[in-house]
Amino acid sequence: MKAVAHAAEWLRAQKSVRLVSHFDADGLCGCAIMKAALSAVGIETELEVLPVLTRAALARLPRDEPLLFIDVGSALPELDAYNAFVIDHHKSDAMPEQMLNPWSEGLDGGRDACSATLCLRVAQEFGEQDALLPIAIIGLLADSQEKRGLRGVNKAVVDTAVEKGLVSVEERLRLFGYERKGLASMLVQSRDLRIPGVTGNPHGARRMLEELGIPLRSGGRETRYNDLSAEQKAALLAMGRRRATRHPATTIHITILHEEGLFRDARQVATLLNACGRLEHAELGVAMLLGDAEARQAGKTLLNEYRDTLREAYAWLQTSKDVERGERFVIANARDKVRPSIIGTVCSMATRSGDVGRDVVVVGLARVGGLTKVSLRVNDHSERDVHTLLQSILEGFDAECGGHRVAAGAVIKTEDEARFIERAKALLSK
């Protein structure tokens, strides 16, 4: 990509840079990569993390200070008036000139490259960056870019990390918590993998493991995946594939080999980073990625708070009378009942839950500071493009929009909520 060298050239001309990032895990991974790479060559950095880069937020930033935008900025061509460079994978019709974006290079920003893997490519212009490869991989998993198979920049990053012995890649059932949960608990609690008589059924999960000859307990605790032999792992995978009612039943699992405990599971680290960003502890997340032991301990505590917050918000989505449901959409206007920082995550949970169809678009609205954040999500395996749909819905609105095929967002005036919802229902029903 030609813009990689352009980004590095711009950075080399700076003595210090403010990293302005989106607050999700992909953005924080990009920040950690750039902070480490730039610090190594004597370029100072400071961090500013935003839930959304609105024009109002942009107006508060200095025009003459070097600004590196990470995972935000593609939809703001007015950035050309700033001393700025953008590294972002989101699609937009009007992009700034000083930018590294896969869409401008003939690549798909929803599958070929995320912001973290783009940042790694830029960092590699400053020298060997093997230690940062796992961080880029966490970013692509956080953005769900592996769901339909690795390719492009993402595949090159993973292949290099495997070749250098930094990570291992294997096919596993679509379960969550491999490094910290017992097998039976994962099977019972799974949202992505649905097995009749097992999902949500502790007795059924125990019976399935007994059928496979897998003991329920090992070493005084519930048996975990890493306790299994190669033969038991293969048998579990085969039975899960055979009995699952939602497909694909498997996914790519990436283990960071030099880490321990929770931090070995790249997907689990991505969730931990999202907890940091969405609960306003973004700097903690970046420090955690760069190996700070105190930050890692604090992050584990924060993860429990994040899970509780998501659980409460998702329960509201399932039970509230304010949620409108059509054949091809779910629209949840949370107003002040759900944090705007997690409304998109809650919508994503719904698309994976089995409670809505594969092609149902889930729309969430939540208020922040006199404005309303809008999030659209669709199942990773749907052919619907929510970014294009959101652009159509917003025609005639004073709004800012960004995103890609399975996830898109915007900020609208709160007074426009009712008009937005009516237009969304009309267009999403088609």
C-alpha positions in Angstrom: 0.0 0.0 0.0 1.5 3.3 -1.2 0.0 5.3 1.7 2.0 3.2 4.3 5.3 4.9 3.3 3.5 8.3 3.1 2.3 7.8 6.7 5.8 6.9 7.9 7.2 9.9 6.1 4.7 12.3 7.8 5.5 10.8 11.2 9.2 11.1 10.8 8.8 14.8 10.3 7.2 15.2 13.8 8.9 15.5 17.2 5.7 14.6 19.1 2.3 13.3 18.0 -1.1 13.3 19.7 -2.8 9.9 19.0 -6.5 10.5 18.5 -8.4 7.2 18.6 -11.7 5.6 18.7 -12.4 3.9 22.1 -12.9 0.3 20.9 -10.3 -2.5 21.0 -9.2 -2.1 17.4 -8.4 1.6 18.0 -6.6 1.0 21.3 -4.5 -1.8 19.7 -3.5 0.7 17.0 -2.6 3.3 19.6 -0.5 0.8 21.5 1.4 -0.2 18.3 2.1 3.4 17.3 3.0 4.5 20.9 5.6 1.7 21.1 7.0 2.2 17.6 7.2 6.0 17.8 8.7 6.0 21.3 11.4 3.6 20.1 12.6 6.3 17.6 12.3 9.2 20.0 8.9 10.6 18.9 6.8 11.5 22.0 3.1 10.6 22.0 0.1 11.5 24.1 -3.3 9.8 23.9 -6.8 11.2 23.3 -9.7 8.7 23.0 -13.1 9.5 21.7 -16.4 7.5 21.6 -17.1 9.2 18.2 -15.2 11.9 16.3 -17.9 14.5 15.6 -17.2 17.8 13.9 -17.8 19.5 17.3 -15.1 17.3 18.8 -12.8 18.0 15.9 -13.2 21.8 16.4 -11.8 21.5 19.9 -8.5 20.0 18.6 -5.5 22.2 17.6 -5.0 22.7 13.9 -1.2 23.1 14.1 -0.4 20.3 16.5 0.5 16.9 14.8 -2.5 14.7 15.1 -2.5 11.0 14.1 -6.1 9.8 13.9 -6.5 6.0 14.5 -9.7 4.1 13.6 -11.6 7.4 13.1 -11.5 10.3 10.6 -12.3 8.8 7.2 -15.6 10.6 7.0 -14.1 14.1 7.7 -12.4 15.6 4.7 -12.0 18.9 6.7 -9.0 17.2 8.4 -7.0 18.4 5.4 -7.0 21.8 7.1 -5.2 20.2 10.1 -1.6 19.0 10.6 -3.0 15.5 10.6 -2.8 12.0 9.2 -5.5 9.3 9.3 -5.1 5.6 9.7 -8.6 4.1 9.4 -10.4 1.1 7.8 -13.9 2.6 7.7 -15.5 3.4 4.4 -16.6 6.9 3.4 -17.6 8.8 0.3 -15.6 11.9 1.2 -12.1 11.1 2.7 -9.2 13.3 3.7 -6.1 13.3 1.5 -3.6 12.6 4.3 -4.9 9.1 4.9 -4.1 5.3 4.9 -7.3 3.5 4.2 -7.7 0.0 2.6 -10.7 1.2 0.6 -8.5 3.7 -1.2 -6.1 0.9 -2.2 -8.6 -1.5 -3.6 -9.0 -3.5 -0.4 -12.0 -4.3 1.8 -11.8 -2.5 5.1 -14.2 -5.0 6.6 -12.1 -8.1 5.8 -8.6 -7.3 4.5 -7.3 -4.8 7.1 -8.4 -3.2 10.4 -6.9 -0.1 11.9 -4.5 -2.2 14.1 -3.0 -4.2 11.3 -2.7 -0.9 9.2 -0.8 0.7 12.2 1.5 -2.3 12.3 2.4 -1.9 8.6 3.3 1.7 9.3 5.3 0.8 12.4 7.3 -1.7 10.4 8.6 1.2 8.3 10.5 2.2 11.5 12.1 -1.3 11.9 11.3 -4.8 13.0 8.2 -5.0 15.2 7.7 -8.7 15.9 6.7 -8.0 19.5 3.7 -5.9 18.2 2.3 -8.6 15.9 0.0 -10.2 18.6 -1.4 -6.7 19.4 -2.4 -6.2 15.7 -4.0 -9.7 15.8 -6.1 -8.7 18.9 -7.3 -5.7 16.9 -8.5 -7.8 13.9 -10.3 -10.2 16.2 -12.0 -7.4 18.0 -13.3 -6.1 14.7 -14.5 -9.7 13.8 -12.5 -9.6 10.6 -11.6 -13.3 10.8 -15.3 -14.4 10.7 -15.3 -15.1 7.0 -11.7 -16.2 6.7 -8.4 -14.4 7.0 -7.1 -12.5 3.9 -5.2 -9.5 2.8 -3.1 -7.6 5.3 -4.7 -9.5 8.2 -3.7 -12.8 6.8 -0.1 -11.6 6.3 0.1 -10.5 9.9 -1.2 -13.7 11.3 1.0 -15.9 9.0 4.1 -13.9 10.1 3.2 -14.3 13.8 2.7 -18.1 13.4 6.0 -18.4 11.4 7.9 -16.6 14.2 6.3 -18.8 16.9 4.4 -15.9 18.6 0.9 -17.3 18.2 -0.9 -20.6 17.3 -4.0 -20.8 15.2 -6.5 -23.6 15.4 -10.1 -24.3 14.6 -12.3 -24.5 17.7 -16.0 -24.4 18.5 -17.5 -20.9 18.8 -17.2 -20.7 22.5 -15.9 -17.9 24.7 -13.5 -18.0 27.7 -11.2 -20.8 26.7 -8.4 -19.7 29.1 -10.6 -19.1 32.2 -13.8 -21.1 32.0 -14.6 -24.8 32.3 -15.9 -26.6 29.3 -19.4 -27.3 30.7 -19.8 -23.7 31.6 -18.8 -22.5 28.2 -21.2 -24.9 26.5 -24.1 -23.8 28.7 -23.4 -20.0 28.4 -22.6 -19.8 24.7 -24.3 -17.2 22.6 -22.6 -17.9 19.3 -22.8 -21.7 19.4 -26.3 -23.3 19.8 -26.6 -27.0 20.6 -30.1 -28.2 21.4 -30.3 -29.7 24.9 -26.9 -28.3 25.8 -27.0 -24.5 25.4 -28.6 -23.2 28.6 -28.8 -26.7 30.1 -26.1 -27.6 32.6 -27.3 -31.3 32.8 -27.2 -31.5 29.0 -23.7 -30.1 28.8 -22.5 -32.6 31.4 -24.1 -35.4 29.5 -22.4 -34.3 26.3 -19.0 -34.3 27.9 -19.7 -37.7 29.4 -20.6 -39.1 26.0 -17.2 -37.9 24.8 -15.4 -39.5 27.7 -14.3 -36.1 29.0 -14.2 -35.9 32.8 -16.2 -33.1 34.4 -13.4 -32.1 36.8 -9.7 -32.0 36.5 -7.2 -30.9 39.2 -9.9 -30.0 41.7 -11.8 -27.7 39.2 -14.1 -27.9 36.2 -12.3 -29.4 33.2 -11.0 -26.8 30.8 -10.2 -27.1 27.1 -6.4 -27.1 27.7 -6.8 -30.2 30.0 -7.9 -32.3 27.0 -5.8 -34.6 24.9 -5.6 -34.1 21.1 -8.1 -36.9 20.5 -10.6 -35.4 23.0 -10.3 -32.0 21.4 -11.0 -33.5 17.9 -14.0 -35.4 19.3 -15.4 -32.3 20.9 -15.0 -30.4 17.7 -16.7 -33.1 15.6 -19.7 -33.5 18.0 -20.1 -29.7 18.2 -20.2 -29.4 14.4 -22.7 -32.3 14.1 -25.1 -31.2 16.8 -25.0 -27.4 16.3 -28.1 -25.7 14.8 -26.3 -22.5 14.0 -23.5 -22.4 11.5 -20.6 -21.9 11.2 -20.2 -23.8 14.5 -16.4 -23.2 14.5 -14.1 -20.2 14.4 -10.4 -19.4 14.3 -8.9 -19.4 17.8 -5.6 -17.6 18.3 -3.4 -18.2 21.3 -0.6 -15.8 22.2 2.1 -18.3 23.2 4.3 -16.1 25.4 1.4 -14.9 27.6 -0.3 -16.6 30.6 -3.8 -17.0 31.8 -6.5 -14.7 30.3 -3.9 -12.9 28.2 -3.1 -16.0 26.1 -6.6 -15.8 24.5 -6.4 -13.0 21.9 -10.2 -12.8 21.6 -10.6 -12.5 25.4 -8.0 -9.7 25.5 -10.1 -7.9 22.8 -13.1 -8.0 25.1 -11.0 -6.7 28.0 -9.9 -3.8 25.8 -13.5 -3.0 24.9 -14.3 -2.9 28.6 -11.5 -0.4 29.2 -12.5 1.9 26.3 -16.3 1.8 26.9 -15.9 2.3 30.7 -13.7 5.3 30.1 -10.3 3.7 31.0 -8.7 3.7 27.6 -5.2 4.5 28.8 -5.4 1.5 31.1 -6.1 -0.7 28.0 -3.1 0.7 26.1 -0.8 0.2 29.2 -2.2 -3.4 29.5 -1.3 -4.2 25.9 2.2 -2.9 26.5 2.7 -5.3 29.4 2.1 -3.1 32.5 1.4 -5.6 35.3 -0.7 -3.2 37.5 -2.8 -2.2 34.5 -3.5 -5.9 33.7 -4.7 -6.6 37.2 -6.9 -3.5 37.2 -8.3 -4.5 33.8 -9.4 -7.9 35.1 -11.5 -6.1 37.8 -12.9 -3.8 35.1 -14.0 -6.8 33.0 -16.4 -7.9 35.7 -18.0 -4.5 35.7 -18.3 -4.5 31.9 -20.0 -7.9 31.9 -22.5 -6.7 34.5 -23.2 -3.6 32.5 -23.7 -5.5 29.2 -25.9 -8.1 31.0 -28.2 -5.4 32.3 -28.4 -3.6 28.9 -29.1 -6.8 27.0 -31.9 -7.7 29.5 -33.4 -4.3 28.7 -33.2 -5.0 25.0 -35.0 -8.4 25.4 -37.8 -7.1 27.6 -38.5 -3.4 27.0 -41.7 -2.3 25.3 -39.7 0.5 23.7 -38.1 -2.0 21.3 -39.9 -2.3 17.9 -39.5 -5.5 16.0 -40.2 -6.1 12.3 -39.4 -9.0 10.0 -36.2 -7.4 8.9 -35.3 -5.0 11.7 -35.2 -4.5 15.5 -35.1 -0.9 16.6 -34.2 -0.2 20.3 -34.4 3.5 21.4 -32.7 3.3 24.8 -32.8 7.0 25.3 -30.9 7.3 28.7 -31.4 3.7 29.8 -28.2 2.3 28.1 -24.8 3.9 28.0 -24.1 5.2 24.5 -20.6 3.7 24.7 -22.1 0.1 24.8 -25.2 0.5 22.6 -23.4 -0.9 19.6 -22.1 -3.9 21.6 -25.6 -4.7 22.8 -26.8 -4.6 19.2 -24.0 -7.0 18.2 -24.9 -9.4 21.0 -28.5 -9.5 19.6 -27.3 -10.4 16.1 -25.3 -13.3 17.5 -27.9 -14.5 20.0 -30.2 -16.6 17.8 -33.1 -14.4 18.9 -33.1 -12.5 15.6 -32.7 -13.8 12.0 -29.4 -13.7 10.2 -30.6 -10.8 7.9 -32.3 -8.8 10.6 -30.7 -5.4 11.2 -30.5 -4.4 14.8 -30.6 -0.6 15.4 -29.8 1.0 18.8 -30.2 4.6 19.9 -28.7 6.1 23.0 -28.4 9.8 24.1 -25.3 11.7 25.0 -24.9 15.4 25.6 -27.9 16.6 23.6 -27.2 14.3 20.7 -28.2 10.7 20.0 -25.7 8.0 19.0 -27.1 5.5 16.5 -25.6 2.0 15.9 -26.6 -0.5 13.2 -25.4 -4.1 13.4 -26.1 -7.2 11.3 -24.9 -10.8 11.6 -21.4 -11.4 10.2 -22.8 -13.9 7.7 -25.6 -11.7 6.3 -25.2 -10.1 2.9 -26.9 -6.9 4.0 -24.6 -3.9 4.2 -25.5 -1.7 7.1 -23.1 1.1 6.2 -24.9 1.6 2.9 -28.3 1.3 4.6 -27.4 3.9 7.2 -26.2 6.3 4.5 -29.6 5.9 2.8 -31.5 6.4 6.1 -29.6 9.6 6.9 -30.3 11.4 3.6 -31.7 14.8 4.5 -30.4 14.6 8.1 -27.7 16.8 9.6 -25.7 13.8 10.7 -22.2 12.2 10.6 -21.9 8.5 9.5 -19.2 5.9 9.4 -18.6 2.2 9.5 -18.5 -0.9 7.2 -20.6 -3.8 6.1 -21.7 -5.4 9.4 -21.3 -2.4 11.7 -22.1 1.3 11.2 -22.9 4.3 13.4 -23.9 7.9 13.3 -24.6 10.9 15.6 -27.9 12.7 15.1 -29.7 15.5 16.8 -31.9 14.1 19.6 -34.9 16.0 18.2 -34.6 13.9 15.0 -35.0 10.5 16.7 -38.6 10.0 15.7 -38.0 10.9 12.1 -34.9 8.7 12.0 -36.8 5.7 13.4 -39.7 6.1 10.9 -37.3 6.3 8.0 -35.3 3.4 9.3 -38.4 1.2 9.5 -39.4 2.0 6.0 -36.0 1.4 4.4 -35.0 -1.6 6.5 -38.3 -3.4 5.8 -37.4 -3.7 2.1 
